[in-house]
Amino acid sequence: MHISKTDYLEYTYCRKNLWLKKHKSELFDGVELSEFEKKIIEEGNAADADARNLFPGGTLVDIVGTNAVLVTSRMLATRIKTLFQGAFLFDGFFVQADILHWNEELLGWELYEVKATNDVSRTIPHHHVNDLAFQKTVLEGDGMRIVKTGVIHLNGEYRKLGEINYRELFIVEDLSDEVTDAQEAVEAQMVDMQSYLEAPEEKGCECLYRGRSNQCTTFAYSNPDVPEYSVHDMNRIGASKKRLEDWIDRRIYKIDEIDHPESLEGAKLAQYNAYTLGRPLVDNVAIKEELDKLVFPLQFFDYEGYSSAIPKFDGFGAYEQVPFQYSLHIMQEDGSIEHREFLITEPVGDLTRPLVDRMKLDLDPAGTVIVWFKGYESQRNMKLAELHPEHAAFLEQINENMFDLMTIFSRNFYVDAKFKGSASIKKVLPVIVPELSYKKLNVQKGDQAIERWEKLINVETPQKEKDQIAKDLLEYCKMDTFAMVEIYRFLKKLV
């Protein structure tokens, strides 16, 4: 059983989950990567490939896995200067290094890890320094002389203009001293990991002390005493580590078992009360005050945005959101509704200008623009104003007249325990407007929309498939704004 770098990083986060992958892999049958997780992998591969442009003339080992070890050895014997994806085995540990570059002055190899991030991470499980320390240990154990270690990551300040300038897109950070300092502790972890993986299965897992969104894939298997709705689902409990640790240490898993609930505050207290009372908490006065501020026509608005590690469009940088479509439901004072929409299908010329031009026709800056999570839409408008300064006044006015419908829920004016501490529209909608559902749509989530739009603008995609994708994207975005309409109507009935 070989232990890879990925295994090591997972071990540092939840060692039990790794043990199960190695010994009870059937627990992962049917567990598919989300579109978001697939996108992360694709972005990492793209950054890795493009970073090779910093080392022209390098040689690529195009085999993945331990079969690449012999190929690597043969390539190194030819005294090449740069090697991409070289493979190494030492004492049961396996590594394929992103970039190895020969340093003639120091008579040794420079080891670089490429990361599709805008900076160096020093937090588990994506600890770049420890990642490199693991690799350095394996390579040195296999006889390589490593004289320098570093991370090559994206430059968050870079903006594409014409052809990609790779020396501006990437930043090379020398982490040699940090890696050397971390190596002893990492080597100790590697020894512990081997012993742990050879030992019998332990009970539970360390994710018991983490909020729901940060738990491992096999949490329910390892912690059968924890109910499906538990203290791990309390609002932002992951940021209240001491409180969660106290509950878990005393085996308080159910929300109605929480003692001293008077110590809870804000959203946590509201969630607890809604749960124990068995009914929603409604502040009718506060809801009415918020809704009375709105000015007709009410314009329920939503963007969909695309991002990528390697920027594809002029004016945008790494992971910077590119708005590629919007949906707009317009409600007049008499309650009548009109729907408008726009989708970029041909990314040519000034990419977002047609979108802004259409917005000026569709939106009335004097009326309230209603969104869900104001920060996203307002930031997209600011970016569009930067790209199209002649429309800045219009976009700034839209932002000034923007109302975030999510605040009704995030400020605890309406709290239902079924939201599980969240104010996401994907959590709120099924509870208060259950007849509306994304499940019948071909596109059901934002990460799917990104993948579909990428397919839509690909010149190799057949036109028939493009037409279907466009239809699916428009239906998805339309659902987002119609969901806000229905939630608004629901709230109006309360007041």
N, C-alpha and C positions, 0 to 999 in steps of 0.2 A: 504493500500500500504506500504509494508516494504521496507526499504532502506538498501541496503547491503554495504559492504566495497567496492566492485567493483563500485557501484553507486557513493559512496563518491569520489573515486579517479577520476572517469569520470567527476563528477561535478567540481572538482578543475581544470579540463582542458577545458571542454566545457560544461557549464551547460545547454545550449539550446539543445544540442544533447541528453543529459540525459532526459530532459523534453519531448522531442519527443518520446523517447523510452517508456516512461511511459504513454503518452497520445495519441500518433499517431504511434503506433507500426507498422501499415501497411506500413509506409515509409521504413521499414527495410525488407519487404518481398522480397525474392529473393537475398538479400545481404548475400553472403556466405563468410565464413572465407577463406582466402588464405591458401595454403599449409604451408606457412611460419608462419601464425598466428596459425594454428592448431599445428604446431611443437612447438611453444613457449608454448602453453598450455600443450602439452604432456611432454615437458621438465620440466615444473614447477611441474606437478604431479609426475614425476619420482624423482625429487629432494626432494619433500615433503615426498614421501614414503621412500626413502633411508635415509633421515635424522632421521627417527624414530629409526634407528639402534643405534643412540647415547643415546637412552633412552630405554634399554631393559626392557621388562615386561609391557610396556604401553598398554593401551586399546584404540581401535579404534571405533569411532562412524561411522558406515558404511552407514549412511543415510545422504543424502544431502538435505538441505532446512530446512524450519521451523519445519517440522515434527521431526527433530533431537533434538529439544529443550527438549521435555519431556524425551527422551532417555538419553540425557546428564544429566538431573537432577537426574534421577534414578541411573546413574553410579556414580555421585559425592556422592550420599548418601551412597555408599558402601565404601567410604574413599579410593579410588584408589590413587596411587601416581603420575601417568602420564596418561594424556588423549590426544588423537589425534582427531582433528576435532570436538571438543566440540562446541555445538551450543547455542547461547544466544540471547535473545530479550530484548530490553529496549527502551521504548518510541518510538516504530516504527522502530528502527534500529536493524539490524540483522547481526550477526557475527558467522562464524565458524572458531575457532582458530586452527592454525596448531598444536601447541604443548603447553600444560599446564603441568607444573611439580611442585609438591608440595615441598616447601622449609621448612623443619622441624625447622631449626634454626630461620627463620624469621616468621614462622607460616603464610605463605601465598603462593600464586601461582606465579611461574615464567611463563611469557607469551613469547613465541617465534614465530616469523614469519619466515618461510623458503622461501628463495629466490634463484631461479636458476640463480644467477648472481655471478660475481667474486668479488664484493665489495658491499658496502652499497650505495644506491642511495639517494640523497637528492634533486632531481629535479622533478618537476611535469611533467607528471602525475604519475611517479613511485617513489614517495617520501616515502621511507621506514619508516622514523621517524613519519611522519603524519599518515601513514598507521597504525602503532602500537598505536599511540595516539587515533585514532578512535576506535580501538579494545578495548583498555584499558578503555575508557570511557563507552563503552557498557557493558563490563564485570563488571566493578565496579558498574554501575547503576543497574545491575542484581544481585548485592549482593556478587560478588567475591572480595576477597582481593588480589590485585596484588602487589607483592613486588619487582618484577624485570621484565624488558622488554628487549628483544634483537632480533637481526636478526641472523639467521643461513644461511650463504651463502657459495658458493663454494670457494675453495682455488685454485687460478689461477696458483700457483707454483706446484701443485700436478701433478705427472705423474704416470699413472697406471703401475704396474708391478706385474702380477699375480692377486690374489684376491684383491678386493677393500678394502682399509683401510679407513673406514668411518671417523675415528677421524683425519686422515690427509686430507681427501677429503673436509671436512667441517671446516669452521671457525665460532665460536660462538662469536658474538660481543655484549657486554652489552651496550645498548643505554638508560638505565633507566633515566639518568639525562636529556638527550635530549628529550625524550618522555614526561617527566613531564613538561619540559619547554614549549613544543609545545602544551600541552593538552588544555590550555585555549583558544588558537586561533582556534584549531580544533573544540572544543565544540561550539564556536561561528559560525563556518562554518556549523556545523550540524544543528543549529537552523535556519540559513539563508536558508539552503538547503530545509528544510521542508516547509518554507514559500514560497520559489520560486516554488517548485513543486506543490503547491496548488494554485498558482496564474495563471492568464491567460497567454497565449503564448506571449512571447515578440518577437519583430522583430529582424532579423539578428542574428549573433552569434559572439563570440569573435575570432573565427578562421579567420575572415575577416582580421585580423592583422598578419596572419601567411602565410608562403610560402605554395605552393600547397601540398607538401608531408606531411605537418603537419596539414592538415585540417581534420575536422570531416567527418563522413559518410554523413551527411545531409547538407553539406555546400551549395550545389546548391539550395536546397529547401529554406534554410534560407536566402540566399543572391542572389535572382533572378536577380539583376541588374549587377552582375559580369559576364562578358562573359566567355565562355569556355576557351579561350586563353586570359589571363589577365596579369596584372603586377605581379600577384602571381606566374607566370611561368618564370619570369626573372631569369637568372642564379644566383643561391645561394642567392636569395633575403631574405631568412629566416635569413641569417647571417647579413643582412643590415637592422636591425629593425627600426632604425630612418628614413631611407629613405622610407621604406614601410609604416610606420605610417604616414609620411607626405603626401604621395600619397593618402592613404585611407581617412585621415581626410579631404582632399580636393576633395574627390570623384573622384579621377583619377584611373579608373579601366582598361581602354584600353591602350595598349602600345603606340599607336600613339597619345594619349592624354598627354603623359609625356612632361612636360614643362622643359626647360633648359636641354635638352639631352646632352649638352656639359659637364655637370657635371658627366656623366656616364664614366666609365673606363673599360678597359679590355673586358672580355666576355660579360658584360652587354651592353656596347656600341656597340660591334659587333652584338649582338642579336638585339638590337634596330635598327641599320642601316639595317640589313638584312630584318627585318620585315617591316620597312617603305619604303625601296626601292622595296620590293617585289621580291627579287632575292638573291641567295646565294652570300656571300663574299668569294672570292677565292684569296689566295696569292700563285700564281703559282710558284714564285721563291723559297719561303720557302718550299713548298711541294717538289719541285724538289731537293733541297739541302738535305732534309731528306731522300728521297727515293734513292738518289745517293750513300748514305753511306752504303746501304745494300749490303751484300755479298752473292752471290749464292753458294750453293742452298738455296733458301728462304724456311724456315720451319715454317709454320703457326701452332701454337701449343696452345692447351687448356687443362687444367685440369678440372675435376669435383671433388669436395671434399665433404666429409661427416663430420658433427660435432654433438656432443651431450653434454648435460649438464653433464651427468654421463659418463666418458670415457669408451669406450667398448674395446679398443685395447691397448696393451702394448706399452709404449713409448709416449702415447698421454695424454693430460690433458683435462679439461673441455673446451668445445667449440673449441678445437684445430682442425683445418681442417686436415682430413685424405684424401689424394688424392687416389681416387679409380679407376679412368680411365683417359685416355687422347686420344685426336685425333690429328693427324698430317697430314697436306697436304704439300707435298714437291714440290716446283716449281724450275725447272732447268732454265738456262739462255735462252733456246730456247722456254720457256713458257709451256713446258710439265708438267703435274701434276701427282703425285702419292699419294695415300692415305694409311696411316697406322694407327692402333688403338690398344688399349689395355684396358681391363676391368677386374677388380678383381671380380670373381664370387664365389670363395670359400675362405673366410677369415680365413685361417688356417696358423699355423706356423708364420714365419716372414712375416707379412702381406704385406708390401710394397716392399720387395726384388724382387719378380718377375716383378713388375712394373718397377723398376730401371734397372734391367737386360735387359728388353725389350727396354727401352729407349736408352741404350747404343748401341743396334743393330740398332735402327731406326733413331737416331739423329746423324748429323754430326756437331761436336762442332765447326768446322771451318766456317760453314755457319751461317747466321743470323737466329736467332729464333724469329719469330714475334708473339706477343701476344697482347691481349687487356686488359689493366690495369696491367701493369708490376708488381706492388707490390704483387699481388696475386700469380702469377706463381713463381716469384723469392723467395718469402717466403716459398712456398711449397718446392722448391729445397733446400733451406737452412735447412728445417726440415729433408728432406730426407738425406742430407749430414750428419746431426747430427746422424741420425739413422744408416746410412751406411757409416761410415768414409772412408772405402776403395774406395768409389765412389765419395768422396768429390771433388776431382780435376775435374772430369768430370762435375759434377753439377755446380761447381763454374764457369767453362768455359762457360757453357750454359748461366748462368746469365750475364757473361761479354759480351757475344755476343747477348744479348737480345734487341729487339727493340719493343717499345710500339706503336702500330699503333694508339691507341687512342689519342696520343699527337698531331696528325695532327688536331684533332678536339678540344681537350682541350686547345691547344695553339692558337686557332682561325685562323688557316691557311685555314680552310674551315668551314664556318658558314652558316647554313640554319636555318631560323626562325622556320621551322617545327620541328627542334630538341627540341624546347622549353627549350633552355638553358642547355641541357644535352649533354654529350659526351658518354653516354651509347650506346653499340652496338645495344641494343633493340630499341633505339630511332633513331640511325643513319641509320641502315640497311633499314628499310621500306621506308625511304626518298630517298636514293640514289640508292638502288637496290631493287625496289618494287616487282620485280618478285620473290624474295626469301622471304619465310615466314615460321615462326615457327608454324603458326596456323594449318597446316596440320599434324603436328607431335603429337604423343601421349604424349610425354614429351615436354613441351614448355618453362619451366623456371627452374632455378637452384634449387628452393625449391622443385619442383616436382621431380627432379632428386634425391635429397636426400631421399625423401620418397620412391621412387621406388627402390633405391639401398638397403635401409633398408629392404624392402620386399623381394628383390632378395636373400639376404643372410640369411633370416629367414628359418630355417630348416623345418618349417611347411608349407612353400609355395610349392604348387604342381610344379613338374618339367615343365609341359607345360606352366604354368604361368611364371616361372622363365625364360624360353626361350624367351617368348614374352617381358618380362621386359628388358632382356639383349639386345634384338634387338632394343627396343625403346630407351634405354640409348645410344647405339652406334650411332643411327641415330641423336639423339639430339646433342651429342658432335661433331659429324661430321659436322652438320650444323654450329656450332660455328666457326670451322676453315675454312669451305668453305665460310662462310660469310666474313671472313677476306680476303680470296683470291679475292673475287669479289669486295670488297671495295678497295683493292690494285689495281686491274685492272682498276677500275673506276678512281682512282687518277692518275694512270700512263697516262691515256688518256688526262688528263688535262695538262700534262707537256711534 
